[in-house]
């Protein structure tokens, strides 16, 4: 067991910004735990270290990243902290439990750096904890979505950023939200033929969000850059359309796309079929709240009804000594996460009484959070899940891929046995009881039962834990 002043869970934009702020304005010791093989999170995801003639060299994938300057500045501060012995960065650490202990908190982790056969458990105690665990792709089922080659858009981007790998030669992108554009642009730059980007919503919804757009002109520039790439590569962008089915035998071979009416329902007779060998679909992101829920911190619904961590204007949660920043407070992108991480760092320094961040830094951070949170809320309003997303589901369509639960079984649980939320569907059909613990199917189950995402699920063990790692954690604890 190790101890530190501050424990940061997550080395993405929020975690790195928090670490840099603490290092710059205090003498506190910091431990950063992250599940990846290095800092950056999903947004600044870096290739795994490798050797050999085919290994990627630094900077080779720079065109797939945005705002590399900020990442370089934050990483420089973190490396300086490591060199001074004030910060310890532990990569490939999966935190499976976070609990209060004495006047602080204890994080139990599984160390996967040695590979599946060499996992070990450990415990880290700290006076203050930042939860910056990010978010994961939100998926919705459709006929054929379980075919090999059908992925989330986040999965497509992870392959690109982690290894420069394009998932297919002919790729269809569908769903809703601005995230579809950088994924399509990245694939096009890596030689894939993107047969189309199929955005379920129409741009007219943005007419209601003029104030948020005006306050964030840089977002327009970013979007224009992606649009320019798509134009150069002749990638068609079609709005008011949705991928309603994937087809194939051993893997995906084609998709069917349908036009949506103004109510968000597929129009009969509007379908057309396209040959593809890969598909990416995304309906936004769900905050990774496992650790926050276990701790019992207060939560609130975002403008789309998804639960997020409730924080004050300095990213403090309802539990003393626990702070949150980034996507767990509401999905809003890297710039917002950096601003929130900076505020959290300033609060930690002040609350532990070991320094003070400049008031100008705090004021600037608050203004940035307010402005960027407004834009994030505008995205949610302009890109809702269409009302008719489930209209083309077939009885045999798999809803829960882990437990192979069909749409017919889910509908029977709702219509015949009175299931009123995702938890009851889980009890009656095993939907959400598999390896992913409902992260893939839980959102759909909530929409099918009550038309809303539903409350975040408590998982006392938030990551798979080998028994040996549990034994290691118990041996290293004096609790």
N, C-alpha and C positions, 0 to 999 in steps of 0.2 A: 504494500500500500504506500502511495506517495501523497504528499500534501503540497498545497500551493495557496497563494492568496486568491487567485482568480482562475476559474476554469471556463474556457470557451469551447462550446460544442458546435463544431462546424467551422471549416476554414474557407468558406466562400466569401463573397464581397462583404457581408455583414460582420462575420467573424474576424476577417483581416482588418477591417476598418476599426473595429473595437480594440483589437490588439495594438494597432499602431497608435491609437489615442492614449491607451493606458501607458504604453512604453514612453511616449513623448512627454507625459505630464505627471508621472509618478515613479516611485521606485518599487511598485508592486511586482511580485512574481506571477507569471502567467503560464498556464499549460493549455495548449490547443489540441483538441482531439478531433480527428476527421476520418471519415470512412474511406476517402479517396487515397490514391497513392502519393498525393502531393497537394499543396495549397492551390486554391482557385475555385473550388466548388464546381458545379455544373456549368456556370456561366463562363468562367475562365478555365475550363477543363483542359488539362495538359496531357500529352501522350505519356504513357508509362515509360520509365527509364528502360532503355534497351541498347544492345550492342549488335554489331554486325553490319554487313553491307546494305541491308534494307532498313536499318533503323532510321527513324525520323530525326532530323537535326533541329536544334532550337530555331524557332522562327519560321519553320517550313509551313506551318498551318496558321500563320499570323492573319491571313486574309479571312479566316473563319471567325475571328474574334473581334469584339468591339471594345473600344476604350482600353487598349492595352497599356496606355500611359498610366492610368490609375492603378492597374494591377501591378505594374513595375514599381511604382512608388510605394504601394502598400507592402509588397514583397520585400523591398529594400529595408523598410522599417522592421519587418519581422526577422529578416536575416541579421540585422544589426542587434536585435534583442537576443537572438540565439547566440551570437558571437560574444555578447556581454554576459551570458549565463542567466539572463532574466526571463527568457522565454524558452519553453520546450514545445516543439511541434511533434506530435505523434500521429503519423499517418496510418491508414488501414486499421483504424480502431473503431469498432462498432459499439456504441453505447447502448446497452440493452436495458439499463435501469438507472434512474436518478432519484435518490431518496434523501430526505432531510436527516441529518445526523448531528446531534449536539447543536452548536451555533453555526453550522454550515450545511454542506451537502456532500453526498458521496455518489460518484458515478462509477458504475460497474461496466467494464468493457470486455470485449473479445478482441484480441489482437490477431488479425488475419495476415500479418506481414509474412509469416512463415508458410503460408499456404494452408489448404484444408486439413492436412495431416499434422500440422504443427500449431494449431490454434491454442492460445493460452488466455486465461482470464486475469484481470487486474482491477484494482480499485484506486480511485483518485479522490481525495477530499479537498474541498475549497471553501473559503468564506463566502464567495460570491460566484454565481454561475450565469453565463449567458447561453440561452438556448437559441441557436441560429442554424436549425437543421434543414431549412429550405423547404422544398415542395417536390411533388412528383406528378407525372403526367396523369391527366384525367381521361379515362377511356370510356367509350360507350359501345355496347355490342351491336353488331349488324351481321347479317348472313355472310359467312365466310371469313369473319375477322380472326378466326383461329387457324387460318391457313399459314404455313411458313411463308415469310416474305411480307406479311402484314404486321406493321409495327406502329408504335406511337411516333409522333414527329420528334419527341425528345429522344427516342431511341435512335432515329436516323441521325440526329445531330450529334449524339454521343459517339456514334461510329465515326463520324467525320472528324470531330475534335480530338478523339482519342487516338486515331490512327490514320486519318485521311482516307477512310474507307467509304465509298459510296455504296449503298445497300443494293442498288440495282442499276441496270442500263436504262430502263424506262420506268419512271416513278410517277405515281399520282399522289398529290397532297390534298388532304381534306380536313374539314372541321371548322373551327372558328377562332379568330383572334390574330393579332399581329405576328405572333410567333411563327405562323405558317410561312411568312415571307423570308426570314433569314434562313430557314431550313431549305426552302426551295432554291434560294440564291446560292447557298453553299453547295448543294447537289449539282446545280448547273455549272458552277465554277469547277467542279471536279469531274466534269465530263458526262454526267447523267443527262438523259433527255427527260425533262420534267413535262409530262404530257398535259398537266394542268394543275392549277391551284384552285380548289373548289371551296370557297368561303360561303358558309351557310347564311350569313347575314348580309344585308345590303348597306352600302356606304352612307345612305341617307340617315341612318341612325346617328351618325356622327354630327349631323347638323344641330342636334340638341346639346352637343358638348363643346360648343365654340369657345367658351371661357377656359375650359381645361386645356384645349389645344393652344389657345393664345398664350397661356402661361408657360407652355413647354415647347417653344419653337424648335429646340434641338431634336425633339421627337419627330417633327416633320422632316427634318433633314435626314435623320436615320432612315425613316420609311422611304424617302425619295431615293436614297442610295440603294436600298434593296430593290425598289421598283425599277431603277435604271438597269441593274444587273439582269432582272427578269426580262426586260425589254430587249436588251442586247442578245440574250440567249433565246429569244422568241418563246418565252414561257407564257402561255395564256393564263390569265387570272379571271375566273368566272365567279361572280357573286350570286347569292340566292340559289346556290346549288349544293348538293350533298352527295357524298358517296354512300349508296344505300346497299351495296352488295359487293363481295369479292368472289371470284370464281377460280377454280383450278382443281387439280387432282392431288398431286404430291406437293404443290406449292402454288402460290397465287399466279394466275395467268391473265386475268382481266378484272376490271371493275365496272360496275354500273353506276352511273351518275344520274341523278334526277333533279329537276328544277323544283324549288319550293315556292308555294304560294305565299301571300302576304301574312298568313297565319302560321307560317313555318311548317307546312305539311307538304310532302312530296306530291307533285302533280302527276296524276295517272296519264300515261302516254308520252311523258316528257323524257323518258329514260333513254340513255345512249350508253353503249358499251365501248370500252377502251382496252387495248392490249397493254399489259404492264408486267413487270417481273418484281416489283416492290411497291408497297403502299405505306404512306404515313398519315395517320389520322390523329388529331388532337382537339380536345374540347376544353382547353385551359389547364389549370394546375390545382392540386389540392395541397394545402399546407401540411407539412409533416409534424403532427401535433402529439405524437405518442408520449414523449417525455413530459411535455407540458400538461397533458391530461392526467398522467400518473401523479404529478406533483399537486394537481388540484388547483392550478391557477385559474383565475377568472377568464372567461372567453366571451366573445361577442360575435354576432353575425356580420359578415361583410354585406355589400349592397346586393349581392346575388344569393345571400342566405347561407353561405358557407361559414362555418365556425373558424375564427382566428383568435389568437391570444390578445387579450385586452391589456393595453399598457398606458402609462401616463405620458406626459410630454417629454420625459427623459428615458423612455423605454423600460421603466420599472413595471413589473407585474404585480399582482395582488399578494404575492409571497415575498416577504423581506429577503433580500439577497439574491433574488432571481430576476433576471432581465431577459428580454427577448428582442430580436431584431431580424429584419429580412422577411422572407416569405411567410414565416409562421405568424407574422402580424398582419398578413394580407399580401397576396401575390402582387408585386409591383415592379419587379425588375431590379437590375444591379445597382443603378444609381440611387434608387430609394433605399436599397439594403445598405449601401455604403453610408448614406446619411444617417440611417437609424443606428448602424453600428457605431458611428462616431458619437452620437448622443449617448448610447449605452455606455461607451467607454468613459465619457465625461461623468456620467452619473456614478459609475463604479468608483472612480477615483475620488469623487467627493464623498460618497457614502462610506467608504472605508477610511476616510480621513488621512489619506496619504498623498495629497496634492490637490491641484485644481486646474481644470482646463480653462483657457481664456473664455470670457463671457462672449466675445465676438464669435468664437467657434461654435458655441452653443446656440447663439441667435441664428447664425447662418444655417446650422443643422436643422433647427426647427422650421425655418422658412422653406428649406429644401424638402423636408418631409411633408409639410403641408401642401406644397405645390405638386410634388410627385405623387402623393397619395391621391390628390384630386384627379390626376391623369389616370392612375390605376383604376379608380372607381369609374371613370368614364369608359375605360376599356370594357369593364364588366357590364355596364349598361348597354354599350354598343355591340357587344358580342355575346348575347345570351344563347344558351342551348335552345335550338328550335323546338317548338311544342310537338312537332310530329316526328321527333327523332326515332321513336319506337314503332312508327306505323308500318314499316316494312319488315319487322321481325317475324320470323317464321316459328312455328311450334318447336322445331328441332334446333333452332339457333341456340348456341351455348351462351349462357349469361355468366356463369361461374366456371372459368376454365380450369381452375385447380381441382374442383370437385365434379366437373362435367355435369353441371345442373343446367337443364334446358329452360328456355323461355316458357314452355308449356308448364313445367313444374312450378316455376315462379308464379305464373298467372293463377295456377290452381291454388297455391298457398294464399294468394291475395283474394281471389274471387270466391273460393269454396271454403277456405278455412279462416278467413278474416284477418290475415296478416296486415297490420297497419303501418309497419315501418321495417327498415332493413334488418333490425335485430330479430323481429319475429319471422321474417323470411329466412333468416339464418337458422333459427331454431327448427323450422319446419322442413327446410330443404338442404341444409348444409352450405348454402351460398355464403361464402366468406370464411369458411372454416379451413381452407387449404393453406398452401405455402405463403401466399401473399397476404393472408389475413384480411381479405376484403379490400385491399388497396386498389385492386383492378375492378372488381365487380360491385363494391359497396356503394359507389356513387349512383350507378344505374339502379341498384336495388332500391335506394332511397327515392329516386325519381319515379320509379314504377309504382311504389306503394303510396307515397304521400305527396309526390310532386315537388319534393325539396331534398337537398342533400342529406339532411338529418344531422344529429349531433355527432361530434367526433367520438370515435370508439376508444375506450380505455384498454390498453394492452400492458399488463404488468411486465411482460417480457417483450420488448419492442423489436428485437432482432433474434434470429435463430442462434441458440447458445448450445454448444457441445457440453456434455456432462463434465468433461475434463476441465473446461474453462470455468464452470460453476465451482468445481472443487478448488481450482486455483484461487478464485475470488474469495471463497470461504476461508481458505488457509491464510490468506493475506489480510484478513479483517479481524479486528479485535471486538467487533460488535456482538 
